[in-house]
Amino acid sequence: MSEKPGPSRQNPVNTDDEDDRLNFYSDNFDPLLFLTSERTKIPKPDAQTFDNLAMWHSHYNRPANEKKKEIPKELPARRWLPHQLPIQSKKPTRIFTDVFTRMEATKGPLATLRKYIEEKTRIKVVTANPRGIRGYCLANLLMFDKHFNLVLQNVEEVWQRSITIKKDPILTDLFPEDPSRQRNSRNRIRLPKMETKKLKKNTEECRRRVDQMLMRGEQVVLICAASNEKK
């Protein structure tokens, strides 16, 4: 037999006293000794751990029928019917248009103007001023739009105007015009030569020729073919 005494023989009184203080169910349970003793044995090693007593108290005092909600792993997918599925569409291509493409697509009365351009028919455009009919223009049509804005070529413009009273020679002598200013203005703007013809006492007819002209639609009264002449 071994001469070394067994555990029951080593200080049996102290050992029993220590076991009593390490027993959870004993009245002599010593928490501090339980935490520092090497003989401590956890009754249930796989027990759930809590961060503090408040969490433990909340866990054990909640109703028994209350269960923790389970988080679904995957959300249910919506079941689309065949007619509800998205349809792949193509981005509509933008068609760029300009004056020429719009002139080709014109229909109705404006198609007559396109015919004048194709046949190079010389036209007559009756013009207006705020008081009434101003005059007319004989020209070749180059371009137009739905607002009757016209681009004319080889224009012969005829209109009537009131004869203005000539300046008083006394005022002319007092405020003579600067010749250098006239010279500079003539270099910048070259006005077409204009012919005048007196019709009445206070009315005269003016006539001039212009290579090209842009006429706004608000000045147009009537457009028609001048003759069968083609240029």
One Martini backbone bead per residue (centre of mass of N, CA, C, O) as a GRO file, in nm:
protein
  231
    1MET     BB    1   0.099   0.033   0.015
    2SER     BB    2   0.064   0.358   0.029
    3GLU     BB    3   0.203   0.622   0.223
    4LYS     BB    4   0.017   0.814   0.093
    5PRO     BB    5  -0.225   1.002   0.169
    6GLY     BB    6  -0.535   1.063   0.108
    7PRO     BB    7  -0.776   1.300   0.066
    8SER     BB    8  -0.932   1.219   0.330
    9ARG     BB    9  -0.662   1.265   0.523
   10GLN     BB   10  -0.640   1.570   0.430
   11ASN     BB   11  -0.778   1.772   0.616
   12PRO     BB   12  -1.090   1.703   0.666
   13VAL     BB   13  -1.200   1.966   0.785
   14ASN     BB   14  -1.110   2.172   0.565
   15THR     BB   15  -1.230   2.029   0.320
   16ASP     BB   16  -1.526   2.035   0.407
   17ASP     BB   17  -1.539   2.338   0.443
   18GLU     BB   18  -1.468   2.407   0.149
   19ASP     BB   19  -1.694   2.245   0.012
   20ASP     BB   20  -1.920   2.408   0.147
   21ARG     BB   21  -1.829   2.689   0.015
   22LEU     BB   22  -1.851   2.558  -0.294
   23ASN     BB   23  -2.151   2.525  -0.256
   24PHE     BB   24  -2.437   2.641  -0.395
   25TYR     BB   25  -2.650   2.503  -0.170
   26SER     BB   26  -2.513   2.643   0.055
   27ASP     BB   27  -2.501   2.858   0.330
   28ASN     BB   28  -2.161   2.876   0.300
   29PHE     BB   29  -2.128   3.024   0.047
   30ASP     BB   30  -1.828   3.141  -0.141
   31PRO     BB   31  -1.765   3.340  -0.400
   32LEU     BB   32  -1.463   3.414  -0.374
   33LEU     BB   33  -1.360   3.123  -0.345
   34PHE     BB   34  -1.479   3.019  -0.610
   35LEU     BB   35  -1.294   3.212  -0.794
   36THR     BB   36  -0.997   3.119  -0.651
   37SER     BB   37  -1.025   2.829  -0.664
   38GLU     BB   38  -0.894   2.511  -0.781
   39ARG     BB   39  -1.169   2.330  -0.699
   40THR     BB   40  -1.346   2.434  -0.902
   41LYS     BB   41  -1.679   2.332  -1.015
   42ILE     BB   42  -1.877   2.326  -1.278
   43PRO     BB   43  -2.180   2.193  -1.307
   44LYS     BB   44  -2.230   2.349  -1.611
   45PRO     BB   45  -2.032   2.405  -1.874
   46ASP     BB   46  -2.280   2.451  -2.107
   47ALA     BB   47  -2.377   2.709  -2.011
   48GLN     BB   48  -2.518   3.003  -2.036
   49THR     BB   49  -2.393   3.318  -2.101
   50PHE     BB   50  -2.349   3.638  -1.933
   51ASP     BB   51  -2.264   3.968  -1.881
   52ASN     BB   52  -2.498   4.000  -1.664
   53LEU     BB   53  -2.756   4.004  -1.433
   54ALA     BB   54  -2.969   4.144  -1.606
   55MET     BB   55  -2.974   3.935  -1.832
   56TRP     BB   56  -3.043   3.693  -1.658
   57HIS     BB   57  -3.308   3.807  -1.541
   58SER     BB   58  -3.451   3.849  -1.818
   59HIS     BB   59  -3.440   3.550  -1.911
   60TYR     BB   60  -3.588   3.407  -1.648
   61ASN     BB   61  -3.854   3.619  -1.638
   62ARG     BB   62  -3.979   3.540  -1.880
   63PRO     BB   63  -4.207   3.408  -2.052
   64ALA     BB   64  -4.254   3.086  -2.167
   65ASN     BB   65  -4.425   3.159  -2.442
   66GLU     BB   66  -4.186   3.328  -2.520
   67LYS     BB   67  -4.034   3.371  -2.833
   68LYS     BB   68  -3.793   3.392  -3.041
   69LYS     BB   69  -3.741   3.553  -3.319
   70GLU     BB   70  -3.704   3.450  -3.637
   71ILE     BB   71  -3.481   3.499  -3.886
   72PRO     BB   72  -3.502   3.512  -4.201
   73LYS     BB   73  -3.296   3.413  -4.448
   74GLU     BB   74  -3.521   3.450  -4.676
   75LEU     BB   75  -3.695   3.627  -4.881
   76PRO     BB   76  -3.973   3.635  -5.040
   77ALA     BB   77  -4.048   3.595  -5.361
   78ARG     BB   78  -4.188   3.727  -5.628
   79ARG     BB   79  -4.460   3.622  -5.831
   80TRP     BB   80  -4.455   3.636  -6.163
   81LEU     BB   81  -4.627   3.691  -6.428
   82PRO     BB   82  -4.595   3.689  -6.761
   83HIS     BB   83  -4.747   3.982  -6.797
   84GLN     BB   84  -4.543   4.117  -6.559
   85LEU     BB   85  -4.302   4.123  -6.709
   86PRO     BB   86  -4.044   4.277  -6.824
   87ILE     BB   87  -3.979   4.486  -7.105
   88GLN     BB   88  -3.764   4.520  -7.353
   89SER     BB   89  -3.635   4.831  -7.455
   90LYS     BB   90  -3.579   5.075  -7.694
   91LYS     BB   91  -3.421   5.349  -7.768
   92PRO     BB   92  -3.518   5.613  -7.919
   93THR     BB   93  -3.440   5.755  -8.207
   94ARG     BB   94  -3.320   6.058  -8.295
   95ILE     BB   95  -3.449   6.293  -8.522
   96PHE     BB   96  -3.288   6.512  -8.716
   97THR     BB   97  -3.389   6.843  -8.794
   98ASP     BB   98  -3.449   7.078  -9.056
   99VAL     BB   99  -3.539   7.285  -9.297
  100PHE     BB  100  -3.515   7.081  -9.532
  101THR     BB  101  -3.679   6.842  -9.409
  102ARG     BB  102  -3.938   7.010  -9.365
  103MET     BB  103  -3.987   7.087  -9.661
  104GLU     BB  104  -4.021   6.789  -9.765
  105ALA     BB  105  -4.276   6.735  -9.547
  106THR     BB  106  -4.471   6.912  -9.671
  107LYS     BB  107  -4.820   7.008  -9.664
  108GLY     BB  108  -5.027   7.158  -9.865
  109PRO     BB  109  -4.981   7.487  -9.919
  110LEU     BB  110  -4.664   7.462  -9.869
  111ALA     BB  111  -4.604   7.284 -10.122
  112THR     BB  112  -4.592   7.521 -10.325
  113LEU     BB  113  -4.320   7.635 -10.231
  114ARG     BB  114  -4.159   7.382 -10.303
  115LYS     BB  115  -4.222   7.400 -10.604
  116TYR     BB  116  -4.077   7.672 -10.653
  117ILE     BB  117  -3.796   7.560 -10.584
  118GLU     BB  118  -3.774   7.323 -10.786
  119GLU     BB  119  -3.862   7.521 -11.046
  120LYS     BB  120  -3.759   7.815 -11.018
  121THR     BB  121  -3.979   8.020 -10.938
  122ARG     BB  122  -4.095   8.324 -10.965
  123ILE     BB  123  -4.197   8.547 -10.711
  124LYS     BB  124  -4.468   8.709 -10.525
  125VAL     BB  125  -4.447   8.945 -10.249
  126VAL     BB  126  -4.664   9.072 -10.026
  127THR     BB  127  -4.641   9.356  -9.825
  128ALA     BB  128  -4.635   9.494  -9.487
  129ASN     BB  129  -4.758   9.732  -9.257
  130PRO     BB  130  -4.914   9.884  -8.991
  131ARG     BB  131  -5.126  10.026  -9.215
  132GLY     BB  132  -5.057   9.813  -9.461
  133ILE     BB  133  -4.967   9.817  -9.770
  134ARG     BB  134  -4.639   9.844  -9.900
  135GLY     BB  135  -4.574   9.602 -10.122
  136TYR     BB  136  -4.324   9.428 -10.324
  137CYS     BB  137  -4.168   9.108 -10.433
  138LEU     BB  138  -3.915   8.988 -10.658
  139ALA     BB  139  -3.828   8.634 -10.641
  140ASN     BB  140  -3.629   8.373 -10.519
  141LEU     BB  141  -3.678   8.077 -10.357
  142LEU     BB  142  -3.508   7.897 -10.088
  143MET     BB  143  -3.669   7.935  -9.805
  144PHE     BB  144  -3.889   7.789  -9.546
  145ASP     BB  145  -4.170   7.802  -9.316
  146LYS     BB  146  -4.458   7.787  -9.117
  147HIS     BB  147  -4.421   8.119  -9.068
  148PHE     BB  148  -4.321   8.255  -9.344
  149ASN     BB  149  -4.026   8.246  -9.357
  150LEU     BB  150  -3.797   8.405  -9.588
  151VAL     BB  151  -3.564   8.317  -9.851
  152LEU     BB  152  -3.418   8.541 -10.076
  153GLN     BB  153  -3.342   8.589 -10.434
  154ASN     BB  154  -3.313   8.825 -10.642
  155VAL     BB  155  -3.427   9.110 -10.543
  156GLU     BB  156  -3.727   9.310 -10.613
  157GLU     BB  157  -3.809   9.609 -10.458
  158VAL     BB  158  -4.140   9.751 -10.389
  159TRP     BB  159  -4.239  10.080 -10.262
  160GLN     BB  160  -4.418  10.302 -10.047
  161ARG     BB  161  -4.382  10.656  -9.952
  162SER     BB  162  -4.338  10.926  -9.775
  163ILE     BB  163  -4.255  11.249  -9.806
  164THR     BB  164  -4.008  11.413  -9.667
  165ILE     BB  165  -3.895  11.674  -9.501
  166LYS     BB  166  -3.665  11.884  -9.532
  167LYS     BB  167  -3.411  12.027  -9.409
  168ASP     BB  168  -3.300  12.289  -9.247
  169PRO     BB  169  -3.040  12.488  -9.341
  170ILE     BB  170  -2.980  12.617  -9.069
  171LEU     BB  171  -2.943  12.351  -8.905
  172THR     BB  172  -2.721  12.238  -9.088
  173ASP     BB  173  -2.512  12.463  -9.026
  174LEU     BB  174  -2.500  12.423  -8.714
  175PHE     BB  175  -2.502  12.082  -8.770
  176PRO     BB  176  -2.261  11.935  -8.893
  177GLU     BB  177  -2.140  11.667  -9.047
  178ASP     BB  178  -1.919  11.417  -9.015
  179PRO     BB  179  -1.714  11.292  -9.261
  180SER     BB  180  -1.580  11.050  -9.112
  181ARG     BB  181  -1.844  10.912  -9.030
  182GLN     BB  182  -1.947  10.861  -9.315
  183ARG     BB  183  -1.706  10.690  -9.410
  184ASN     BB  184  -1.732  10.460  -9.200
  185SER     BB  185  -2.028  10.377  -9.263
  186ARG     BB  186  -1.973  10.302  -9.564
  187ASN     BB  187  -1.771  10.071  -9.498
  188ARG     BB  188  -1.971   9.890  -9.334
  189ILE     BB  189  -2.225   9.991  -9.509
  190ARG     BB  190  -2.394   9.869  -9.806
  191LEU     BB  191  -2.618  10.020  -9.980
  192PRO     BB  192  -2.850   9.996 -10.196
  193LYS     BB  193  -2.965  10.106 -10.476
  194MET     BB  194  -3.208  10.374 -10.513
  195GLU     BB  195  -3.524  10.429 -10.665
  196THR     BB  196  -3.725  10.713 -10.747
  197LYS     BB  197  -4.091  10.792 -10.767
  198LYS     BB  198  -4.329  11.017 -10.827
  199LEU     BB  199  -4.685  11.008 -10.766
  200LYS     BB  200  -4.739  11.227 -10.554
  201LYS     BB  201  -4.708  11.479 -10.344
  202ASN     BB  202  -4.649  11.259 -10.075
  203THR     BB  203  -4.560  11.029 -10.289
  204GLU     BB  204  -4.337  10.744 -10.336
  205GLU     BB  205  -4.140  10.527 -10.535
  206CYS     BB  206  -3.953  10.237 -10.454
  207ARG     BB  207  -3.637  10.088 -10.582
  208ARG     BB  208  -3.466   9.767 -10.543
  209ARG     BB  209  -3.166   9.560 -10.524
  210VAL     BB  210  -3.118   9.223 -10.392
  211ASP     BB  211  -2.956   8.936 -10.337
  212GLN     BB  212  -3.051   8.903 -10.027
  213MET     BB  213  -3.336   8.789  -9.810
  214LEU     BB  214  -3.503   8.829  -9.492
  215MET     BB  215  -3.840   8.738  -9.429
  216ARG     BB  216  -4.092   8.791  -9.231
  217GLY     BB  217  -4.409   8.663  -9.169
  218GLU     BB  218  -4.548   8.940  -9.070
  219GLN     BB  219  -4.496   9.074  -9.377
  220VAL     BB  220  -4.684   8.866  -9.506
  221VAL     BB  221  -4.965   8.838  -9.738
  222LEU     BB  222  -4.856   8.725 -10.030
  223ILE     BB  223  -4.816   8.427 -10.247
  224CYS     BB  224  -4.689   8.412 -10.586
  225ALA     BB  225  -4.665   8.380 -10.914
  226ALA     BB  226  -4.528   8.591 -11.143
  227SER     BB  227  -4.426   8.374 -11.360
  228ASN     BB  228  -4.277   8.150 -11.609
  229GLU     BB  229  -4.014   8.229 -11.514
  230LYS     BB  230  -3.679   8.087 -11.518
  231LYS     BB  231  -3.358   8.071 -11.300
   0.00000   0.00000   0.00000
